[in-house]
Amino acid sequence: MRKIRMHKSKDLISSRLSAGLSVVAVAVSLALPAAAHAAFSLGGGYNYAVLFEGGGGNDLQFNNGTISGNIGIGGTGSLQLSGGAANTIIDGNVLFAGPVSHTGTAGTDFTMTAGHSFIGNDPNVQPDLNYVNSLNATLGAEAGTPLAISIPNGGNQTVNASSGLLDGTGNRVFTVSSMSFVNGATLTINGSASDYVVLNFGFNLSFGGTINLTGGISSDQVLFNIVGGSGLTGGPTLTISSNGATERGTFLDPNGTIQINHSVLDGRLFGGDTHNEAIVSGASIFAPVPEPSSFALLGLGLAGLLLRRRIRS
């Protein structure tokens, strides 16, 4: 009799575990982005608003704005903070691949919001930089639909994701041959929540207008990928100066100088090579929240709770 009851008990537990695991699978599938395995991923880059290469001991200069999200500084780079406690705000951690290296005094030159800190010798910063650098080269080598961006003051140009060349992993790729994008101009990227758009550039860039996203596509699904050059030879420069207008998307320029001033970026900024990088004069960056990994963790947490309740019942 005891053996029969034991077998029944094991069968009951097994069936409940099976049901619970099914719940976990469904929850995780709902939690992850629909195209997580079908198009580009930023990998560890999702954990940052800014990733600075920091090569050659150069500086990331930040003043008179807000960065919402973590800042990662690779190599032997340092962070220069100024502008005043009321004007220069970091709402996230600052993580260094090497020892902590920054100038500026908290409460005087800048404010770091509660619960955040400077963290040195972080083991993830350099691998995360290496990942996005590899992504830059891989996607930059792909052919795309030719695209010329030319928008006058007050004008609007729409780029439909469906017009991009579909690559083998589900990205819609464009090769931008030229760009004129002045203050007062609007660039609209139109795509669904399952579209991933890559715009490859191989020349110096200046973004001066507004970038809007429509149709459900998010800033983590639009990559402005600036390719060419490496190390001390340098690559194309990236300047974002929009007179206070908002840009949306992820900007990746590992091999060139980067400057953003008097602009709002709803997205992420990665790169900087062996040069100083400037986020200054009223420039603010707001990384998307919650991140894709947060969705997955939320799903797993809810699934685990449901599993525990099923086993106990």
Buried (B, 14 or more C-beta within 10 A) or exposed (E): EEEEEEEEEEEEEEEBEEEBEEBBEEBBEBBBBEBEEEBBBBBBBBBBBBBBBBBBEBBBBBBBBBBBBBBBBBBBBBBBBBBEBEBBBBBBBBBBBBEBBBEBEBEEBBBBEEEBEBBBEBEBBBEBBBBBBEBBEEBBEBEBBEBEBEBEEEBEBEBBBEBBBBBEBBBBBBBBEEBEBBBBBBBBBBBBEBBBBBBBBBBBBBBBBBBBBEBEBBBBBBBBBBBBBBEEEBBBBBBBBBBEBBBBBBBBBBBBBBBBBBBBBBBBBBBBBBBBBBBBBBBBBBBBEEBBEEBBBBBBEBBBEBBEEBEEE
